[in-house]
């Protein structure tokens, strides 16, 4: 322990470092619980789609966006969005049209 003391006490100097890995384990818990269900995706194509949706949902969460609100807004507006502006619907670029209407 004395050989690793600097690494062990690094969380005292940097508030971003967590003493435990509980937050990381909680973040992965949803995937661990769904693992058995994902075995029965129906096909390779179904599994690819499930992985794609999980990636989109996690991207929204990482950008502090409610995944359900984001996905509902994107699905409602994607047909009216020109191809040149589709990147605005990605989670890191997205702003809700309802939020924009309130701000205006």
TIMI-520588 format. One line per field, with one value per atom (N, C-alpha, C): residue number from 1; atom name; x negated, y, z. Coordinates in steps of 0.001 Angstrom, whole numbers, m for minus. Atoms other than C-alpha are relative to their C-alpha. Layout:
i <- (NUM,...)
at <- (CA,...)
xx <- (X,...)
yy <- (Y,...)
zz <- (Z,...)
//
This chain:
i <- (1,1,1,2,2,2,3,3,3,4,4,4,5,5,5,6,6,6,7,7,7,8,8,8,9,9,9,10,10,10,11,11,11,12,12,12,13,13,13,14,14,14,15,15,15,16,16,16,17,17,17,18,18,18,19,19,19,20,20,20,21,21,21,22,22,22,23,23,23,24,24,24,25,25,25,26,26,26,27,27,27,28,28,28,29,29,29,30,30,30,31,31,31,32,32,32,33,33,33,34,34,34,35,35,35,36,36,36,37,37,37,38,38,38,39,39,39,40,40,40,41,41,41,42,42,42,43,43,43,44,44,44,45,45,45,46,46,46,47,47,47,48,48,48,49,49,49,50,50,50,51,51,51,52,52,52,53,53,53,54,54,54,55,55,55,56,56,56,57,57,57,58,58,58,59,59,59,60,60,60,61,61,61,62,62,62,63,63,63,64,64,64,65,65,65,66,66,66,67,67,67,68,68,68,69,69,69,70,70,70,71,71,71,72,72,72,73,73,73,74,74,74,75,75,75,76,76,76,77,77,77,78,78,78,79,79,79,80,80,80,81,81,81,82,82,82,83,83,83,84,84,84,85,85,85,86,86,86,87,87,87,88,88,88,89,89,89,90,90,90,91,91,91,92,92,92,93,93,93,94,94,94,95,95,95,96,96,96,97,97,97,98,98,98,99,99,99,100,100,100,101,101,101,102,102,102,103,103,103,104,104,104)
at <- (N,CA,C,N,CA,C,N,CA,C,N,CA,C,N,CA,C,N,CA,C,N,CA,C,N,CA,C,N,CA,C,N,CA,C,N,CA,C,N,CA,C,N,CA,C,N,CA,C,N,CA,C,N,CA,C,N,CA,C,N,CA,C,N,CA,C,N,CA,C,N,CA,C,N,CA,C,N,CA,C,N,CA,C,N,CA,C,N,CA,C,N,CA,C,N,CA,C,N,CA,C,N,CA,C,N,CA,C,N,CA,C,N,CA,C,N,CA,C,N,CA,C,N,CA,C,N,CA,C,N,CA,C,N,CA,C,N,CA,C,N,CA,C,N,CA,C,N,CA,C,N,CA,C,N,CA,C,N,CA,C,N,CA,C,N,CA,C,N,CA,C,N,CA,C,N,CA,C,N,CA,C,N,CA,C,N,CA,C,N,CA,C,N,CA,C,N,CA,C,N,CA,C,N,CA,C,N,CA,C,N,CA,C,N,CA,C,N,CA,C,N,CA,C,N,CA,C,N,CA,C,N,CA,C,N,CA,C,N,CA,C,N,CA,C,N,CA,C,N,CA,C,N,CA,C,N,CA,C,N,CA,C,N,CA,C,N,CA,C,N,CA,C,N,CA,C,N,CA,C,N,CA,C,N,CA,C,N,CA,C,N,CA,C,N,CA,C,N,CA,C,N,CA,C,N,CA,C,N,CA,C,N,CA,C,N,CA,C,N,CA,C,N,CA,C,N,CA,C,N,CA,C,N,CA,C,N,CA,C,N,CA,C,N,CA,C,N,CA,C,N,CA,C,N,CA,C,N,CA,C,N,CA,C)
xx <- (m816,0,m860,853,m2818,m611,545,m4202,1012,m1062,m855,705,m633,m122,385,m305,m307,1239,m1189,2212,1250,m1138,4454,542,m443,4586,262,m205,4934,1407,m1369,8692,137,m57,7957,m331,418,6367,891,m826,8787,1413,m1368,12513,729,m647,13357,m247,342,11768,828,m846,14107,m799,704,12827,407,m488,14959,388,m455,16116,1511,m1446,19803,736,m680,20820,m162,228,19238,806,m768,20877,1490,m1414,24286,283,m202,23840,57,29,23130,1092,m991,25894,1111,m1058,28543,m408,476,26427,m114,136,25709,1367,m1331,29420,627,m571,30317,m743,843,27577,739,m706,29754,1096,m1049,32580,m586,593,30220,m466,353,29282,1084,m1133,32716,483,m349,32632,700,m713,34031,m915,922,31198,m1210,1158,27829,415,m471,29627,734,m701,31880,m971,1018,28844,m738,650,27175,874,m913,30259,94,m45,30417,m1260,1254,26748,6,m92,27382,869,m892,30305,m630,664,28343,m1072,1030,25536,613,m670,27920,504,m541,29563,m1122,1121,26236,m657,551,24978,845,m883,28023,m246,241,27429,m1331,1315,23755,m1,m116,24821,1055,m972,27230,1331,m1281,30308,893,m961,33425,179,m55,33242,1407,m1360,37016,468,m384,37602,m767,821,34717,493,m412,35825,1383,m1341,39470,m70,138,38441,m655,696,36058,922,m905,38613,1125,m1068,41257,m487,493,38992,m956,1022,36627,491,m528,38935,m38,m17,39050,m1378,1344,35313,m768,807,33197,m1251,1164,30309,m1198,1145,27843,40,m125,29163,243,m244,29482,m937,939,26403,480,m569,28374,860,m832,30487,m819,852,27509,14,m154,27518,m886,907,24507,291,m376,26018,1470,m1452,29708,453,m755,31882,1465,m1410,35564,692,m760,37842,962,m861,40144,m778,831,37278,m295,266,36458,1221,m1222,40102,240,m163,40170,m987,1022,36955,284,m271,38227,1101)
yy <- (m1194,0,1259,m1183,2412,311,m225,1943,704,m583,3070,1166,m1036,5824,1235,m1190,8696,m220,305,7014,m127,188,6094,1320,m1282,9639,1064,m1003,11355,576,m517,11698,1163,m1099,14091,1335,m1223,16616,352,m228,16205,m493,353,16262,m800,772,14640,m1495,1411,11358,m590,657,9031,m1091,998,6797,m1415,1315,3894,6,92,2641,m231,221,2573,685,m712,5175,m747,758,3170,m1292,1241,m27,262,m342,1671,297,m326,2964,m1255,1241,m553,m980,947,m2218,m287,199,m1674,m957,920,m3446,m1413,1333,m6318,m656,553,m6764,m390,288,m6688,m1057,938,m9079,m1278,1244,m12182,223,m305,m10537,220,m307,m9424,m1254,1255,m13039,m413,397,m13365,1172,m1148,m10359,m441,522,m12611,m293,193,m12263,905,m891,m10642,1436,m1337,m7701,643,m498,m7361,389,m315,m7443,1284,m1236,m4736,1206,m1106,m2551,285,m191,m3133,715,m662,m2136,1457,m1364,942,864,m769,2049,216,m165,1418,1079,m1025,3579,1392,m1300,6417,445,m336,6281,378,m329,6236,1320,m1281,9123,1157,m1047,11157,194,m109,10355,679,m605,11310,1493,m1418,14678,694,m550,15281,346,m167,14899,m1166,1058,12953,m817,793,10066,m119,149,9695,1279,m1270,13393,218,m174,13472,m889,938,10362,346,m385,11486,1212,m1203,14886,m327,360,13383,m775,788,10842,857,m877,13568,959,m1043,15928,m482,450,13745,38,0,13549,1400,m1379,17363,650,m564,17845,m297,243,18325,m813,864,15881,825,m840,18753,439,m436,19483,m1169,1155,15917,m46,49,16334,839,m781,18871,m861,885,15958,m950,841,14149,539,m447,14249,1172,m1076,16556,1312,m1229,19091,365,m130,18687,1053,m879,21390,m212,279,20703,1179,m1062,22661,634,m551,23042,975,m908,24576,1270,m1181,26882,893,m789,27964,779,m688,28816,1150,m1032,30803,1191,m1069,32842,910)
zz <- (0,0,0,m49,770,m1355,1343,m2748,m902,829,m4191,700,m807,m1661,m806,810,m4191,m855,793,m6476,847,m894,m3557,510,m558,m2187,m1061,1059,m5586,14,m41,m5036,993,m952,m2165,m662,691,m4556,m1183,1185,m7460,302,m351,m6678,m1058,1056,m10008,133,m160,m8953,1126,m990,m7139,715,m794,m4356,m396,395,m5573,m1468,1384,m8942,m60,m54,m7911,m1149,1083,m10502,m1321,1232,m13314,3,m82,m12095,m181,191,m11913,m1472,1409,m15462,m862,776,m16734,398,m511,m14739,m1001,992,m17426,m1096,1033,m19991,540,m589,m17640,174,m172,m16892,m1333,1314,m20592,m782,748,m21649,m384,278,m21391,m1043,977,m23339,m1386,1298,m26081,m725,667,m26763,m977,817,m28310,m844,836,m30641,m1272,1163,m33380,m1167,1116,m35854,214,m61,m36417,m284,348,m37982,1180,m1175,m34921,1103,m1005,m32644,m363,451,m34736,307,m270,m34396,1504,m1456,m30630,481,m367,m30320,m451,519,m32474,904,m865,m30306,1378,m1298,m27097,m86,191,m28485,m51,74,m29333,1372,m1315,m25912,965,m891,m24078,m410,459,m26241,512,m529,m25224,1494,m1442,m21548,293,m220,m21815,m297,316,m23245,856,m948,m20324,m655,685,m22524,394,m277,m21611,m1275,1222,m24126,m585,505,m24363,m699,620,m25096,m1294,1198,m27571,m1128,1036,m29438,m538,452,m29563,m919,822,m30941,m1343,1238,m33487,m933,844,m34741,m564,476,m35019,m1080,901,m36984,m1076,944,m38989,m1448,1370,m42031,m617,498,m42322,m11,m88,m41802,m1282,1206,m44942,341,m214,m45341,463,m368,m44998,1470,m1400,m41463,963,m855,m40113,1204,m1131,m37937,1178,m1105,m35871,922,m804,m34625,876,m839,m33090,1428,m1401,m29282,399,m424,m28946,m712,702,m31410,210,m63,m30541,995,m905,m29065,m342,211,m28629,m661,629,m30896,1004,m1043,m27899,889,m791,m25923,m778,832,m28845,m93,86,m29083,1291,m1281,m25367,145,m121,m25636,m896,966,m28584,440)
//
